[in-house]
């Protein structure tokens, strides 16, 4: 019996979410999880809120909608708060789930989170879904992306 966690990060879609669909196909039981980071309440170095009130409202509404969609499929969304590693270690201790599926995010904090989880023994499956084209499907290396859009479009 394969139990896994699906970690919702930025992409809160269901039906057209490649990583979520992959997880549904590959495991027997899936725990959908969203982790609220304590850093959401921090300020930037310039004194501005890291996350504005409108974005917080949008996130709250999006999570509510996601929960309703999951419930319509007989599941639910586990909303937790805290350090990513601490949260997932508690889940692993209770459920023995060591597999985590999530979207791949090419940003320093998000890459560091995945690295810490891997170093702690979690098996992580990430899927690129932040653009219409998978970078691996491009007909050229990323370092050689054409500077002119017409050239890019013609090659793609």
Secondary structure, 3 states (H helix, E strand, C coil): CCEEEEEECCCCCCCCCHHHHHHHHHCCEEEEEEEECHHHHCECCCCCECCCHHHHHHHHHHHHHHHHHHHHCCCCCEEEECCHHHHHHHHHHHHCCCEEEEEECCCHHHHHHHHHHHHCCCEEEEEECCCCCCHHHCCCCHHHCCCCHHHHHHHC
